[in-house]
């Protein structure tokens, strides 16, 4: 099948993209990552020809920038383990590469879109240039919904072949050598807790050659339905129209920059207001503290039975840049099966982190602008919602402002989550953890009353052993 994920060749020449750039080369293009106070974002009404041209130029320029990032191949070595959504891969055999391909390309990929219905209160028909954090948040939520609705090891039967990657020389798999490595103890605690609603037959062997994904009408229908919830039209419960609408309650509008903390609260509101998911809740941590009593109260609501939960933890892991002291802790969290990813990225440039390899984060990039998809068609195309080009970025480039995501299906899973995450957080003995669990309940915390300003809520914790109090390194902004 053909992949829609852009490779470097797409940007070498030709097509409408080249024409857009040539026709508009003398136009002033805002490349700062947002529209600011331009006419596109202000007021309602039909976009005029200038607005449409600006959108075309923004889309073209953004795709050129995206093309620059993918035209060079991502290199994966064959000796060190790669972690993706709590699973490990040693890419030293063709079988392991295939196993990784199926896992990576099955993630739901949500990117900029263009030519959708106007966003309320604006002329905007695209989120190109400003909506990347919303898209990253969508991908985080989509990963949680995949675990909630589909078998844990579900793989999309139509996964594309990987592109723009370079694996070191591969060799055939040895029957006596396992294809992966064991996950550390704090992850295995979670892994051994099978969901009460899933059968063990759904968990494939980790040491055998990955079988071709089987087509199952029920799971394929759920997959398609899940993707449709993120469609770019006003009625979709988790589409950009809905998220922008919820953001307006905190003073944000279409075209503004959304931070990872605010997006966490928007996602909570979206799930709470959705009629599609009456057995799932979202909890957002307060000041880097997860209050177990509040989570249990949300999950165990009485007559309606137990509800699964997505736990979102907004944190700040440093001042202007990531504090290296937290790198190992972030790795430990990404090794957990219960971790559904991290939304953050680089300043004003959001990414969705799904794993890591050595000292580099593995991510899905929302900055490729694609045409809107009409999901009202019974068999709408799914190819543009799955990526075949894995990207990596050094930990040192990570924006310290981010939101961590976790999922627990059952009460037993939630108890395992407490234990596994606590152990991962305490791996660095000489420093305070990134966040903490506390018994009992905290103060009410909701989107209402959140200022939505440029500075997001943060807690400030001083590291043990700090001597130089005038240094920014003396404090960790959580």
Secondary structure by P-SEA (a helix, b strand, c coil): cccccccccccccccaaaaaaaacccccccccccccccccccccccccaaaaaaaaaaaaaaaaaaaaaccbbbbbbccbbbbccccccccccaaaaaaaaaaaaacccccccccccccccccccccccccaaaaaaaaaaaaaaaaaccccccccccccccccccccccccccccccccccccaaaaaaaaccccccccccccccccccccbbbbaaaaaaaaaaaaaacccccccccaaaaaaaaaaacccccccccaaaaaaaaaaaaaaccccccbbbbbbccccccaaaaaaaaccccccbbbbbbbbbbbcccccccccaaaaaaaaaacccccccccccccbbbbbccccccbbbbcccccccccccccccccccccccccbbbbbbcccccccbbbbbbbccaaaaaaaaaaaaaaaaccccccccccccccccccccccccccccccbbbbbbcccccccccccccccc
